Amino acid sequence: MYFTFKILPLMLSITLFSNCSNNDSSTNNSEVSAKDPVCRTIGETGREYTTFFKPANSWVGDPMPFYENGVFHVFYLFDARNSLPTFHPWFKTTTTDFATFVGTSEVIPTGSATDQDGALGTGSVFKKDGIYYGFYTGHNGNLDPKEKIMLATSPDLITWTKKPSFLLQASLGYDRNEFRDPIIIEDKTNGKYKMLIATRSTASMIDNNFVPWRAVLAQYSSTNLIDWTLEKPFYEDTSTFMTECPDVFTMGNYQYLIYSNINDRMVTYKYRLLTSNLWITPNNSKLDGAAFYAGRTVFDGTNRYIMGWCPTKNNSSDANNYDWAGSLVTHRLIQHADGTFGVSITDGVNKKFATAKALTPLKSLGSSKTNENYTLISGVEKSYSLFDRETKPFKIKTQINATSSTQFGFGFGACSTLNEVYSIVFDLEKNQIRLEKSIKNGTSSAVISTLTQLPLAVPADKQFDVTIVSENSVCVVYINDEIAFTNRIYKMSQNPWTIFTNNGEVTFSDLKVFN
């Protein structure tokens, strides 16, 4: 993982362009009438996250999951956000269902401020002959090289011992200060182990062609996990500065490469047939939006899951930039016959929200209701139904039939005035799902910023099965078991929400909220 701990690089920053409307006031009162136009302002201090895990008074950085005997051991970089010269020790929590997490404790501490591992970085855990090997990045911005690969071992995944004699630094031709995020894969065809490391390669001549500086996954081989020999690069990419937090695995007839693109801050995947060296980039190569980073996968023998973090924003404000680290988010990956992935909610999280509640709109415009089905027809104005505040974590489920509408979705932080709304917009003309902020001006609303977006596959029947899970300020949208769209929306927490269409007719069928 790229080490920028106090101030984020510009490429991570996503700036919103307006604060809350002056017509909506803020309050921290514990009770506010649902029909009151007052909007709640909810900070993160003291907020508990049980579904989208985070430790108390700190945050989750790069997850490094390891599965054994029915338990997912989730190692992660502990982000305390203090001013100490050492930071990001490895911590660990465990889960069996990604819906509840048990405990959290330090497993690999940082070194001193003068040690190579004054800060710990991302790595991975591998088991061989009953011993667990934790390869991690030792980072110290005051040293040269800044980064080296280091090792700790454990007999039980609980007690870890650092091996100070193990230090692997960048080989000649690689960037010694950008050398991190090791992952181990076993090559069962020859009994060797491969270590893949995110780095950069120097400009060079290859086959009489000049090749510029580029992102590379350096590849080393070993028979004992201690002595490593440099091999040819596993992957090279001239389109980005770094391919962070790489993950490589095989499913069926395909090998997959997943990495976090440091340029666009999104988790990307490629795949290839086991009989080919040619990587295939799918039409939608993103496994989530810009508010999901450092995705690493884990396999339980049946399903493969991907875990990443949803970043917080500075001072818990929707108007500010993303921080580094946040809350843990997990998706299930679904492999299609052509090798592409769909992304879905985990069974554990889906089942956790099981108690349905009755919905009664606080007010509507251009909307009719039959049982739990809502038909919205937009005329001159946007059509919508406004629903009560959700004061607890919740799940929304519905099936959407876009009869003639090409732009519809869900609005959050609406309050009863609808003066400022953060909307999840399905745009069938642009084949896009996006988060946008709009401000009401008289009887109309103006979109003032598009915050993040993903490609949206539009089925021929224009029907979408949608599940939305929200805990505090984290919002994850799942669509047709194909798309996961994670966002951090502070104004969403404990404020009213809407369904809407900007044009045409759309039906939200069997619309329910579960706690």
N, C-alpha and C positions, 0 to 999 in steps of 0.2 A: 504494500500500500504506500502511496505517495505521502511523505511525512510533512504535512503543513498543519501544525497543531494549534497555533494561536490565531493565525490569520489565514483564511482560505485563499487559494489562487483564484485569479479572475475567471478561469475557465469553469470553476465550480459555482461561481456566484450567479444567482438568478434574482434580479432585482425587480420588486414590484413598484408600481409607479404612483400609488396613491394610498393614503391612510384611510381609516374609516370615514364614511360620510358624516358630515357635521350633524345630520338629522338623526343619527343613531348615537345615543350616549352609551357609555361603558359603565359597568357595575360589577362588583364582586359580591353582591348580596347573595345569600344562600337561596332565597326564594324570590322568583320573579313570575308574575302572571304570564301564562302562555300568550295571552292576547295583548300584553303590554308591549309597546314598540321598543322598549329598552333592550339592547343587546348585551349579552354577557361577555366580559373579557376574562378569559381563563388562562392563567399562566401555568407553567409546568412545575413550580415548586411544590413538592409534596404529592404530586400526582403519581398514582400507582399504575403500572402497566403489567398486567398478568397475561394477556394474550400476545401483545407485541412487546416482549420482554425487554426490560432494562433494569439494572441494579439501582438500589435506592441512592439518590443524590449523585448519580453519575450516569454514564451512557455507554452503549455498546458500539465498539468499533469492530472491524473486519471479523466476521465469524469464521471459525475453522472447525466444522462439524466432523465427528467421528462416531460411527455406529458399532455397537457390540451388544449381543445378548438382549435385544429388545429395548435398549436405552440409547438415545442420542446424546452424546457428550458434546456440548457446544462450547468450545474454547473461543475466546474473543479478546480483543484489545480493550482493556478497561480505561475509559476516558473520564478522568476525574475533573478535568477542566480547572486545574489550579496552576499556580506559577512555579511549581517545583521544577528543578533542572532535569529530573528523571521522570519518565512517564510511560504509560501504556504497558504495564505488566500484563501477562496472560492471566485471565480469569476463566472460570468454567462454571456453567450451569448444566443441568440435565433435564431432559423431557422424554416422554414416551409418545406424545401426540401433537406437539407443537402448539397446544392450547393452554397448557399449564407447565410451569417450570419449577424445578426444585433446587433451592439453594443457589449460592454463588460464592466462590472463594478464589483467592489467588493461588495459582499453581506454579507459575514461573515468574519470579520477581525481576525487576530491573537491576542492572548493576549500578555502580556509583556514577556520578556525573562525569568522571574521567574514563570510564570503561567503554568498550566498544558497544555494549548493550545498555548504555545509559537510557536509551529508549528501546523497547521491544517492538518489533514489527511482525507482519503477517507471516505465517508459515503453514505447517500441516503436521498431522500426527499419523504415523505409520507403525504397524505392529509386525515384528519379526521374531520368531523363536521365543515368544512369551514376553518380549521386551517392547515397550512403546517408545518410539523415537519421535521427539518433538523438534523438528527443524524450524528455526525461526530467524527473523532478520534482526541483527544487532545494528542499531542506528545511533550515530553520534555525530551531530553536525559540526562539532569542533575537531573531528579527526579526518584524516585522509588515509585510506578511503572512509567515506562516511558510513558505508554499509558493507557488512559481511554476513555470511550465513553461519549460524551458530546452532548448537545442539544441546538438548537436555533429554534425559531418559527416565523412564518410570517403570516399576514392576506392576503398577495397579491403576494408572490414570489419576492417582491422587497425589502421591509423593514423587516429586521430580528432582533430579540432580543434574546440574549443569556440567557439561564436559568442556572445560576451558581450553583443552588442547585441540578441540575441533574448531577450526576457523577456515572458511572457504571464501576467498575473495575473487573478484572478477578477473578472468583470464585476459591476456593481452588481446586488444581489439574490442573489448567490452567496456562500458562506462563503469568505472570503479565506484562512483558515487550514486549510481542508480542501479542497484543490484539487490533484488529483494523478492519476497513472496514465494519461497520454494514450495514445490509440491512433488511428492514421490509417486511414481507409477511403476508397477511391476511388469516387466516384459517376460511373460511365461514361456515364450518361444526359445529364449536363450538363457534363462535363469538370472538375468541381470535386472538391476533396478535403475530407473532413470529419474534424475532430479531436474525439473524444469524451473528456471529462474527468470523472472521478469527483469529485463535490462535494456540497454541500448547498444547498438553496434556502431563502430566508427565508419566514416566514409571510406570506401575502398573500390578497387577495380575487380569486377567479377566477370569472367569471360569477355574481357576487353571492354566492358561497359562500366561506367562510373555509377556506383550505388551510394546514395547519400546516407547520412546518419539515419538510423531507423530503429523502430521498436523491434525487439527480438526476444524470443523465449530461448535462452541458452539451455543447452542440454548436456548433462554430465551422466556418466554411467558408473555403476559400482556392483560388486558382488557381495559386499558386506555392510553397506550403508555408512562406512567410515572413510574409505579411500575412494576418491572420485576422479574420473578421467573425462576431460572435455571431448565432446562429440560435436558433430555439425549441428547448427541451430535447428530447433524443432519447428519454429515458426518465425517469419519475419513480416513486418508490416510498415510500409512507408507512409501510411495515411494517419498515423497517430504518434504521439510522443512516447507513450508507454502502454503496454497491454498488462495492466495490473491484475493481481489476484487470479492467476491462471488456474484452470481446472481442466483436466483431460480424463476421459473415461470412455468405455465401450458399452454400447447397448445394441444387442442384436448384430446386424451386419454393418453397423456404423461406429466410427470413432468421432467423439465430440470434443471441441475446444470451446471453453467459455472463458471470457476475460472481461475486465472492467476497463472501458475505454477512457483514458484520462482526459481526452479532449472534450467529448460530449457528455461525460459523466454518466454513461449508461452501460448496462451489462449486455454484452454481445455474444452471440454464439455462431460457430461454423461447424460443419460436419463433413465427413468423407466416408466413402465405402472402405472397408478394411482391405480391399484389393486395389485401392487407388491412393496416390499421393496428392491428388487434387482436392483442395478444400472447396466446399460449396457454401456460398453465402445465400441464405434463404431470402425471400422477398421481404419478410419482416425478421431481421436478425436480432431485434431487441427483446429481452425477456421481461422487461418492465420499463417504466419511465425514468426520468431524471431524479426521482426521489427514492431510488432503490439502488444501492451501490455495494461493491465488494462481494458479489454473489459467489458463493461456493456451494457445491452440491454434496449430497450424502445419499447412500443407497442402503436400504434395509433388507435387501433380498427380493423385494417385490416392487417397491416404488422408489423413484428417485426424487429428491426434494432439493430445492435451492433456497439458501438462506442469505439475506443481505440486511443492510441497515437503512432505515428511513431517517434522513437527517433532520435534526431540529433546525430552527431558524433563530438567528441572533435576537436575544431578549424576548423570545416567544412571541414574535410579531410576524404576521403575514406579510408585512411590508419590507421585511429585511432579508438578508442573504442566508443561504444555507450554511449551517455549521458543519464541522466534521464529526461524524458519529451520530447515533440517535437510538432508535428503537429497532428491535429485531423483528424482521418480517420473513415468513416462510411460505413458499408456494410448492405445489406438486407439479412436476413436469410430466406431460403426456406425450409419448412418442407416437407419431403417425407413420403409416406404411412407407411414405416417401422420405423418411428420416427427419422431417421437421418436428418441432416441438409445439404443443399447446401448453398453456399455463393455467392451473386451476387452484381452487381453494383446497386446503388439506381437510381430510375427513374430521380430524380432531377439532379444528376451529369451526367447521360447519356445524358439527353436532353440539358444540359448546353453547351456541345460541339457539335454544330449542323452544323457548316459551313465547308463543305469539301473543300479540296484544291487538286490541281493536283500534282501527284508525278512523278518525273523523276529521275531515278537513276543517281548519279554522276559517278559511275563506277560499273561494275559487273564482276563476274567471275563464269562461269558455270551456268548462269541465263538467262532465256528467258522470254520475257514479251508479253502478249496478252491482250490488254485493261488494266484492273486493276488486272490481274492475273499473278503471277510470279511462274515459274517452275524452281526449283533449282536442279541440278544434280551434286553431288560431285564425283570427280575423285580422283586424287592423293592429290589435295589441297581442302581446304574448299571452298564450293560454297557460294556466297553471292551477295547481291545488297546493295550498300551504298547510303543513302539518306541524303538530306540537313539538316542543323541545324534547330531545332525548337526553335525560340526565345521567344515564348509565351507558356503558358500552352496548352497542346494538348491531344487528344485522338486518339489512333490507333485502328482500327477495321479490323479484317480479319477472314476468315475461312481457317483452315489449314488441308490439306489432306496429311498424311504421307504415301505416296504410298509405299516406301521401306526404307525410312530413319528411323533410330532409335534415332537420336540425332540432334536436330535442335532448332531454336529459334530466339531471338532478341538480338542484340548487342548494347550497349549504351556507350557513351563517345568514340566512335570509331575514330573520326577525320578521315582525309583522308588517314593517314598512316596505320591505323589499328594496331598500335604498342602496344596499351594497350586498352583492351575492357572489359567491365563488361557485362556479358551475362546472359540473362534469358534462361536457357537450358531446353528443354523438352527431358527427357531421357526415352525412351520407354522400354529399357532393364531393367533399375532399377526401373521403375514405379515411377519416381521422377521428380519434377520441382525444379530447384535450381538456385541460383545466384552464378556465378563464375567469377574470374578474370583471364585473360590470357594475356600473353606477347608474341609478335611476335618475332621470332628468325629466320632471313632469310626469307625463304618461308613458314615456319611452325609456329604454335602457340603452346605455352606450358601453360597448366593450372597451375597456381601457388597457387591458393587457392579456396576452395569452402566455400562461406560465410554463406549461409543458404539454407535450403531445406525443401520440403514438399512432402508427398506421392502424386502421380499423378495417378488417375484412367484413364486407357487407354481404350477407347471404342473399340468395336469389329471392327468398320469401320475405326478406327484410324483418326477420324476427330475431330477437336477442334475449337470451336467458341471462339475467343479471343478478349478481350477488354483491352486496357492498357490506364490508365490515368496518366498523369504526370504534376505536378506543381512544378517548381523549382527543388529541389532535391528529392521530394517524387515521387515514382513510384508504382502504384498498378496494378497488373495483375489479370484479371478475366477470368476463363476458364470454359466453358460449364455450367455456373450457378451452379458450384459445388465448385470451389476453388477460394479463394482470396489470393494473394501473394504480400504483401507489402514490399517495400524496400526503403532505403535511399541511393541514388547514386548521389553524388555531380558532378561527371564528366558527368552525363547525361545531365545536364542543358546547353542548347545552344551549344551542340556539335553534329556532325552527328551521325547517327544510321544505323543499318543494319538489314536485315533478312538473315539467313544463314542455311546451313545444313553441318554437319560434315561427313555425309555418306549418300549414297543412294539418292533417289528422294523424293522431297516434293514440294507441291504447296501451295502458299499463295494466296487464291482467294479473289477478291474484296477488295484488300488492300487499305485502305484509312486513311488519317489523317484529323482530325477535330479540329478546334479552336473555 
